[in-house]
């Protein structure tokens, strides 16, 4: 790349979304465990009915399989499982049902100024119900709920196929996985864009001026580089306001690897852990093994994990499962998380 280049579009990050965007304009991070299989550190699930990504996996000669689930997750608070008929769970269900109905009928404009966090606090009078609602919304949206309006959340529900689809494993957003990992699709797309992808070059900042010039700073080896591009874009105030108020989702993901999915002999591997940091746990093991437990911490709690050492994060997340899945869960063969 030259120091002063011209481009209509710059795609930063060559994951599945970035490569798909680049591929579309022209016409995922994965890892290998100590036991051999590949797994995804980034996005990994194929939602029910997502035929385009399914076709892309088939084009890359990948094999999909349905996520293992027993229907409903086990809800855990302070080390104890909760009944699905408890008052807190029922209260959370009512709140979600009302949001679903409102999203289909009428979403008040006044909800623009009401954050999801505040809405949950006002409606859910029981603390456990608030914990459950925050976890469900955060994991399904990866949003920081104090900065996510109730209006935006309600508007997103029908676009995502409804709350049941957003929250469900089989038949929902976490319906299927790829044996070879989603990385096979990014490799396929990258092969279709020869000479246009630069790897191992972290982008440190991107800024745009009023003359439509975009300055991108990045590190390449030991040197710092600055590129200036000229990008044609609409300079409407509404577009700039949208850019200034759009925030990327926040999610921490880790996968514990075991020789076998031993948890299937007991409670299973699907949990909603309400204690801080609240997280969702999913059984992402392939049909032939080995066992994979996937941990998702979304929203503000994910940022809080940033301050901890990797070993501390690992112990914090696994220790809470020991009373439920035996102490065997404390000794995974491998542990994968993104670089923080």
Buried (B, 14 or more C-beta within 10 A) or exposed (E): EEEEEEEEEBBEEBBBBBBBBBBEEEEBBBBEBEBEBBBBBBBBBBBBEBEEBBEBBEEBEBEBBBBBBBEEBBBBBEEEEBEEEBEBBBBBBEBBEEBBEBBEEEBEEEBEEBBBBBBBBEBBEBEBBBBBBBBBBBBBBBBBBEBBBBBBBBBBBEEBBBBEBBBBBBBBBBBBBBBBBBBBBBBBBBEEBEEEBEEEBEEEEBEBEEEEEBEBBBEEEEEEBEBBBEEEEEEEEEEBEEEEEEEEEBBBBBBBBBEEBBBBEEBBBBBBBBEEBBBBBBBBBBEEEBBBBBBBBBBBBBEEBEEBEEEEBBEBBBEBBEEBBEEBBBEBEBBBBEEE
